[in-house]
Protein backbone atom coordinates (compact mmCIF):
# COMPACT_ATOMS: atom_id res chain seq x y z
CA UNK A 1 0.00 0.00 0.00
CA UNK A 2 1.59 3.22 -1.14
CA UNK A 3 2.36 5.76 1.63
CA UNK A 4 1.94 3.06 4.28
CA UNK A 5 4.15 0.05 3.47
CA UNK A 6 7.35 2.07 3.23
CA UNK A 7 6.68 3.40 6.74
CA UNK A 8 6.22 -0.15 8.08
CA UNK A 9 9.27 -1.58 6.36
CA UNK A 10 11.21 -3.98 8.62
CA UNK A 11 14.64 -2.87 7.43
CA UNK A 12 13.77 0.80 7.86
CA UNK A 13 12.54 0.04 11.37
CA UNK A 14 15.66 -2.00 12.22
CA UNK A 15 17.94 0.79 10.98
CA UNK A 16 16.18 3.34 13.17
CA UNK A 17 16.28 1.06 16.21
CA UNK A 18 20.05 0.73 15.72
CA UNK A 19 20.44 4.51 15.38
CA UNK A 20 18.35 5.08 18.49
CA UNK A 21 20.54 2.61 20.38
CA UNK A 22 23.62 4.61 19.38
CA UNK A 23 22.05 8.01 20.04
CA UNK A 24 20.88 7.41 23.61
CA UNK A 25 23.51 7.51 26.35
CA UNK A 26 20.88 6.97 29.05
CA UNK A 27 17.24 5.95 29.35
CA UNK A 28 14.91 8.89 28.69
CA UNK A 29 11.28 9.26 29.76
CA UNK A 30 9.08 10.40 26.89
CA UNK A 31 5.31 10.87 26.78
CA UNK A 32 3.40 10.22 23.60
CA UNK A 33 0.35 12.39 24.01
CA UNK A 34 -1.87 10.76 21.41
CA UNK A 35 -3.81 7.55 21.97
CA UNK A 36 -3.51 6.66 18.28
CA UNK A 37 0.25 6.65 18.73
CA UNK A 38 -0.09 4.54 21.89
CA UNK A 39 -2.02 1.95 19.89
CA UNK A 40 0.52 1.77 17.11
CA UNK A 41 3.51 1.72 19.45
CA UNK A 42 2.02 -1.33 21.15
CA UNK A 43 0.74 -2.90 17.95
CA UNK A 44 4.24 -2.93 16.48
CA UNK A 45 5.99 -3.96 19.71
CA UNK A 46 8.06 -0.78 19.88
CA UNK A 47 7.96 -0.23 23.67
CA UNK A 48 9.85 -3.52 24.17
CA UNK A 49 12.24 -2.79 21.30
CA UNK A 50 13.30 0.59 22.72
CA UNK A 51 13.00 -0.25 26.40
CA UNK A 52 16.72 0.26 27.07
CA UNK A 53 16.68 3.77 25.58
CA UNK A 54 13.20 5.13 26.29
CA UNK A 55 10.58 4.67 28.96
CA UNK A 56 7.29 5.53 27.29
CA UNK A 57 4.56 7.20 29.28
CA UNK A 58 1.17 7.14 27.63
CA UNK A 59 -0.60 10.48 27.85
CA UNK A 60 -4.26 11.43 27.99
CA UNK A 61 -4.55 11.82 24.24
CA UNK A 62 -7.86 10.14 23.60
CA UNK A 63 -10.66 12.70 23.37
CA UNK A 64 -13.34 10.07 23.87
CA UNK A 65 -11.65 8.79 27.05
CA UNK A 66 -11.37 12.22 28.63
CA UNK A 67 -14.97 13.28 27.97
CA UNK A 68 -16.49 13.97 31.39
CA UNK A 69 -19.16 11.63 32.67
CA UNK A 70 -21.39 14.67 33.25
CA UNK A 71 -21.34 15.40 29.50
CA UNK A 72 -22.37 11.85 28.67
CA UNK A 73 -25.09 11.98 31.31
CA UNK A 74 -26.38 15.20 29.74
CA UNK A 75 -26.35 13.61 26.29
CA UNK A 76 -28.33 10.66 27.67
CA UNK A 77 -30.90 12.93 29.29
CA UNK A 78 -31.33 14.77 25.97
CA UNK A 79 -31.70 11.46 24.12
CA UNK A 80 -34.46 10.56 26.59
CA UNK A 81 -36.26 13.86 25.96
CA UNK A 82 -39.30 13.43 23.67
CA UNK A 83 -38.60 14.86 20.21
CA UNK A 84 -34.79 14.88 20.68
CA UNK A 85 -32.23 12.66 18.99
CA UNK A 86 -28.54 12.57 19.98
CA UNK A 87 -26.01 11.73 17.29
CA UNK A 88 -22.31 10.99 17.79
CA UNK A 89 -19.40 8.78 16.74
CA UNK A 90 -19.39 5.04 17.47
CA UNK A 91 -16.71 5.12 20.19
CA UNK A 92 -18.56 7.85 22.02
CA UNK A 93 -21.71 5.75 22.28
CA UNK A 94 -19.93 3.10 24.36
CA UNK A 95 -18.23 5.36 26.91
CA UNK A 96 -19.76 4.98 30.38
CA UNK A 97 -21.37 8.02 31.95
CA UNK A 98 -21.99 7.99 35.69
CA UNK A 99 -24.28 4.97 35.32
CA UNK A 100 -25.03 4.28 31.63
CA UNK A 101 -23.46 4.71 28.19
CA UNK A 102 -25.41 6.19 25.29
CA UNK A 103 -25.53 2.71 23.77
CA UNK A 104 -27.09 1.27 26.92
CA UNK A 105 -29.52 4.19 27.04
CA UNK A 106 -30.50 3.45 23.43
CA UNK A 107 -31.26 -0.15 24.39
CA UNK A 108 -33.68 1.30 26.95
CA UNK A 109 -35.45 3.45 24.37
CA UNK A 110 -33.39 6.65 24.17
CA UNK A 111 -33.05 8.22 20.70
CA UNK A 112 -29.36 7.79 19.84
CA UNK A 113 -27.85 7.52 16.39
CA UNK A 114 -24.33 6.72 15.23
CA UNK A 115 -22.96 9.09 12.59
CA UNK A 116 -19.63 9.16 10.78
CA UNK A 117 -19.21 12.92 10.53
CA UNK A 118 -20.73 16.10 11.95
CA UNK A 119 -22.15 16.84 8.49
CA UNK A 120 -24.09 13.55 8.69
CA UNK A 121 -25.78 14.96 11.78
CA UNK A 122 -26.66 18.17 9.92
CA UNK A 123 -28.13 16.11 7.07
CA UNK A 124 -30.10 14.12 9.62
CA UNK A 125 -31.56 17.33 11.03
CA UNK A 126 -32.53 18.43 7.53
CA UNK A 127 -34.25 15.09 6.82
CA UNK A 128 -36.11 15.08 10.13
CA UNK A 129 -37.38 18.62 10.71
CA UNK A 130 -39.80 17.48 13.43
CA UNK A 131 -36.91 16.31 15.62
CA UNK A 132 -34.25 18.22 17.50
CA UNK A 133 -30.91 16.69 16.48
CA UNK A 134 -28.12 17.21 19.02
CA UNK A 135 -24.62 16.33 17.86
CA UNK A 136 -22.29 15.32 20.71
CA UNK A 137 -19.15 16.89 19.28
CA UNK A 138 -15.94 15.26 20.47
CA UNK A 139 -12.33 15.33 19.35
CA UNK A 140 -9.11 17.30 19.36
CA UNK A 141 -8.13 20.15 17.06
CA UNK A 142 -8.17 17.54 14.29
CA UNK A 143 -11.94 17.16 14.21
CA UNK A 144 -12.96 20.63 15.41
CA UNK A 145 -12.83 22.09 11.85
CA UNK A 146 -15.42 19.54 10.66
CA UNK A 147 -17.69 20.41 13.58
CA UNK A 148 -17.28 24.11 12.82
CA UNK A 149 -18.21 23.41 9.19
CA UNK A 150 -21.34 21.60 10.39
CA UNK A 151 -22.44 24.73 12.26
CA UNK A 152 -21.82 26.87 9.17
CA UNK A 153 -23.77 24.38 7.04
CA UNK A 154 -26.69 24.29 9.49
CA UNK A 155 -26.76 28.11 9.46
CA UNK A 156 -26.65 28.15 5.65
CA UNK A 157 -29.63 25.80 5.52
CA UNK A 158 -31.47 27.78 8.18
CA UNK A 159 -31.89 24.75 10.42
CA UNK A 160 -33.48 25.46 13.78
CA UNK A 161 -33.47 21.80 14.87
CA UNK A 162 -29.68 21.25 14.95
CA UNK A 163 -27.44 21.94 17.94
CA UNK A 164 -24.14 20.88 19.49
CA UNK A 165 -23.24 19.46 22.86
CA UNK A 166 -19.60 20.48 22.62
CA UNK A 167 -16.97 18.22 24.21
CA UNK A 168 -14.04 19.25 22.00
CA UNK A 169 -10.71 19.37 23.81
CA UNK A 170 -7.39 21.06 23.08
CA UNK A 171 -4.11 19.20 23.44
CA UNK A 172 -1.66 21.94 24.34
CA UNK A 173 -3.41 23.09 27.56
CA UNK A 174 -3.38 19.46 28.78
CA UNK A 175 0.35 19.25 28.06
CA UNK A 176 0.78 22.49 30.00
CA UNK A 177 -1.00 20.95 32.98
CA UNK A 178 1.10 17.78 32.86
CA UNK A 179 4.42 19.59 32.35
CA UNK A 180 3.58 22.12 35.07
CA UNK A 181 2.91 19.43 37.69
CA UNK A 182 5.68 19.43 40.30
CA UNK A 183 5.73 15.62 40.14
CA UNK A 184 6.24 15.56 36.36
CA UNK A 185 9.18 13.33 35.44
CA UNK A 186 8.81 13.56 31.67
CA UNK A 187 11.94 14.48 29.71
CA UNK A 188 10.23 15.15 26.38
CA UNK A 189 7.00 14.84 24.41
CA UNK A 190 5.88 13.33 21.15
CA UNK A 191 3.21 15.66 19.76
CA UNK A 192 0.27 14.20 17.87
CA UNK A 193 0.91 14.50 14.14
CA UNK A 194 -2.75 14.69 13.13
CA UNK A 195 -3.42 17.55 15.55
CA UNK A 196 -0.37 19.34 14.17
CA UNK A 197 -1.65 19.11 10.60
CA UNK A 198 -4.20 21.69 11.77
CA UNK A 199 -2.27 23.66 14.40
CA UNK A 200 1.19 23.50 12.80
CA UNK A 201 4.45 22.58 14.55
CA UNK A 202 5.22 26.14 15.64
CA UNK A 203 2.38 26.10 18.14
CA UNK A 204 4.73 24.30 20.59
CA UNK A 205 7.56 26.87 20.49
CA UNK A 206 6.32 28.87 23.47
CA UNK A 207 5.62 25.68 25.47
CA UNK A 208 9.13 24.40 24.83
CA UNK A 209 10.85 27.63 25.81
CA UNK A 210 8.85 27.93 29.06
CA UNK A 211 9.12 24.30 30.19
CA UNK A 212 12.55 23.56 28.68
CA UNK A 213 11.21 20.22 27.39
CA UNK A 214 11.69 19.14 23.76
CA UNK A 215 8.69 18.26 21.60
CA UNK A 216 8.90 16.09 18.49
CA UNK A 217 5.95 16.26 16.10
CA UNK A 218 5.38 12.61 15.24
CA UNK A 219 3.31 10.50 12.87
CA UNK A 220 1.71 7.13 13.37
CA UNK A 221 3.48 4.40 11.40
CA UNK A 222 6.41 2.53 12.99
CA UNK A 223 9.01 4.48 11.00
CA UNK A 224 7.27 7.76 11.87
CA UNK A 225 7.14 6.86 15.56
CA UNK A 226 10.82 5.94 15.65
CA UNK A 227 11.73 9.12 13.74
CA UNK A 228 9.85 11.13 16.37
CA UNK A 229 11.53 9.27 19.24
CA UNK A 230 14.93 9.66 17.62
CA UNK A 231 14.38 13.40 17.10
CA UNK A 232 13.33 13.79 20.73
CA UNK A 233 16.27 11.73 22.05
CA UNK A 234 18.75 13.71 19.94
CA UNK A 235 17.42 16.98 21.36
CA UNK A 236 17.62 15.55 24.87
CA UNK A 237 21.17 14.28 24.36
CA UNK A 238 22.18 17.69 23.02
CA UNK A 239 20.49 19.37 26.03
CA UNK A 240 18.62 21.47 23.49
CA UNK A 241 14.92 21.97 24.24
CA UNK A 242 13.36 22.70 20.86
CA UNK A 243 10.54 21.67 18.55
CA UNK A 244 11.48 19.03 15.96
CA UNK A 245 9.12 18.21 13.13
CA UNK A 246 9.56 14.50 12.40
CA UNK A 247 6.37 14.33 10.33
CA UNK A 248 7.12 16.78 7.55
CA UNK A 249 5.16 14.88 4.94
CA UNK A 250 1.95 15.93 6.71
CA UNK A 251 2.78 18.81 9.06
CA UNK A 252 3.99 22.29 8.20
CA UNK A 253 5.27 24.95 10.56
CA UNK A 254 2.10 27.00 10.29
CA UNK A 255 -0.48 24.23 9.93
CA UNK A 256 -3.73 24.45 8.01
CA UNK A 257 -4.61 28.15 8.09
CA UNK A 258 -7.99 27.59 6.45
CA UNK A 259 -9.03 25.02 9.07
CA UNK A 260 -7.71 27.28 11.87
CA UNK A 261 -9.79 30.18 10.52
CA UNK A 262 -12.99 28.11 10.42
CA UNK A 263 -12.47 26.93 14.00
CA UNK A 264 -11.64 30.48 15.10
CA UNK A 265 -14.82 31.74 13.43
CA UNK A 266 -17.10 29.33 15.28
CA UNK A 267 -15.35 28.38 18.54
CA UNK A 268 -13.36 29.98 21.32
CA UNK A 269 -11.21 28.34 24.02
CA UNK A 270 -12.80 27.58 27.38
CA UNK A 271 -11.92 25.69 30.54
CA UNK A 272 -13.03 22.07 30.33
CA UNK A 273 -13.23 19.14 32.70
CA UNK A 274 -11.14 16.23 31.39
CA UNK A 275 -11.91 12.86 32.87
CA UNK A 276 -8.87 11.95 34.92
CA UNK A 277 -7.24 15.38 34.80
CA UNK A 278 -9.95 17.58 36.28
CA UNK A 279 -10.40 21.13 35.02
CA UNK A 280 -7.92 21.99 32.29
CA UNK A 281 -7.66 25.79 31.87
CA UNK A 282 -8.28 26.55 28.22
CA UNK A 283 -8.59 22.81 27.60
CA UNK A 284 -11.79 22.92 25.59
CA UNK A 285 -13.69 24.72 22.87
CA UNK A 286 -17.10 26.34 23.16
CA UNK A 287 -19.31 28.05 20.61
CA UNK A 288 -18.78 31.78 20.25
CA UNK A 289 -21.76 33.89 21.26
CA UNK A 290 -22.50 34.61 17.59
CA UNK A 291 -23.34 30.90 17.19
CA UNK A 292 -25.02 30.31 20.54
CA UNK A 293 -28.31 29.46 18.82
CA UNK A 294 -26.59 26.13 18.00
CA UNK A 295 -25.62 25.44 21.61
CA UNK A 296 -27.63 22.51 23.00
CA UNK A 297 -27.00 23.59 26.59
CA UNK A 298 -28.44 27.03 25.84
CA UNK A 299 -31.40 25.51 24.02
CA UNK A 300 -32.18 22.73 26.49
CA UNK A 301 -30.31 23.66 29.69
CA UNK A 302 -26.94 22.61 31.06
CA UNK A 303 -26.09 19.51 33.05
CA UNK A 304 -27.17 19.44 36.70
CA UNK A 305 -23.90 19.73 38.64
CA UNK A 306 -20.92 17.46 38.33
CA UNK A 307 -21.34 13.72 37.84
CA UNK A 308 -18.85 11.25 39.25
CA UNK A 309 -16.21 10.15 36.75
CA UNK A 310 -17.89 6.86 35.90
CA UNK A 311 -17.28 3.65 37.88
CA UNK A 312 -15.57 4.62 41.13
CA UNK A 313 -13.35 1.51 40.98
CA UNK A 314 -11.69 2.66 37.75
CA UNK A 315 -8.34 4.35 38.43
CA UNK A 316 -8.18 5.81 34.93
CA UNK A 317 -6.96 9.18 36.24
CA UNK A 318 -3.64 7.51 37.08
CA UNK A 319 -3.49 5.81 33.68
CA UNK A 320 -4.33 9.02 31.80
CA UNK A 321 -1.57 10.93 33.59
CA UNK A 322 1.03 8.22 33.06
CA UNK A 323 1.33 7.27 36.75
CA UNK A 324 0.16 3.70 36.18
CA UNK A 325 0.25 1.26 33.28
CA UNK A 326 -3.10 -0.29 32.37
CA UNK A 327 -1.73 -3.75 33.21
CA UNK A 328 -1.12 -2.55 36.77
CA UNK A 329 -4.84 -1.90 37.23
CA UNK A 330 -6.39 -4.72 39.31
CA UNK A 331 -9.46 -4.82 37.02
CA UNK A 332 -7.55 -4.95 33.73
CA UNK A 333 -8.61 -7.94 31.64
CA UNK A 334 -10.80 -9.28 34.47
CA UNK A 335 -13.75 -7.10 35.45
CA UNK A 336 -12.73 -4.59 32.75
CA UNK A 337 -12.52 -5.62 29.09
CA UNK A 338 -13.49 -3.87 25.83
CA UNK A 339 -16.80 -5.76 25.88
CA UNK A 340 -17.52 -4.79 29.48
CA UNK A 341 -15.50 -1.64 30.18
CA UNK A 342 -15.38 -0.09 33.64
CA UNK A 343 -13.70 3.04 32.35
CA UNK A 344 -13.40 5.06 29.17
CA UNK A 345 -9.76 4.11 28.36
CA UNK A 346 -10.95 0.53 27.78
CA UNK A 347 -13.62 1.69 25.31
CA UNK A 348 -12.09 3.80 22.62
CA UNK A 349 -9.80 2.52 19.89
CA UNK A 350 -7.41 5.20 21.13
CA UNK A 351 -7.70 4.35 24.83
CA UNK A 352 -4.52 3.16 26.55
CA UNK A 353 -6.26 0.28 28.38
CA UNK A 354 -7.83 -0.95 25.17
CA UNK A 355 -4.41 -0.76 23.44
CA UNK A 356 -2.81 -2.87 26.17
CA UNK A 357 -5.69 -5.33 26.06
CA UNK A 358 -5.30 -5.78 22.33
CA UNK A 359 -1.54 -5.72 21.95
CA UNK A 360 0.40 -5.10 25.10
CA UNK A 361 -0.52 -7.45 27.90
CA UNK A 362 3.08 -8.66 28.04
CA UNK A 363 4.48 -5.13 28.50
CA UNK A 364 3.80 -4.42 32.17
S1 LIG B 1 -8.29 -1.29 33.01
FE1 LIG B 1 -10.42 -0.58 33.14
S2 LIG B 1 -10.74 -0.15 35.32
FE2 LIG B 1 -8.53 -0.20 34.96
S3 LIG B 1 -7.96 1.92 34.51
FE3 LIG B 1 -8.33 0.92 32.55
S4 LIG B 1 -10.48 1.40 32.11
FE4 LIG B 1 -10.19 1.78 34.30
Boltz pocket constraint, residues with backbone or C-beta under 6 A from the ligand:
constraints:
  - pocket:
      binder: B
      contacts: [[A, 313], [A, 314], [A, 315], [A, 316], [A, 319], [A, 326], [A, 329], [A, 330], [A, 331], [A, 332], [A, 333], [A, 336], [A, 337], [A, 341], [A, 342], [A, 343], [A, 344], [A, 345], [A, 346], [A, 353]]
      max_distance: 6.0
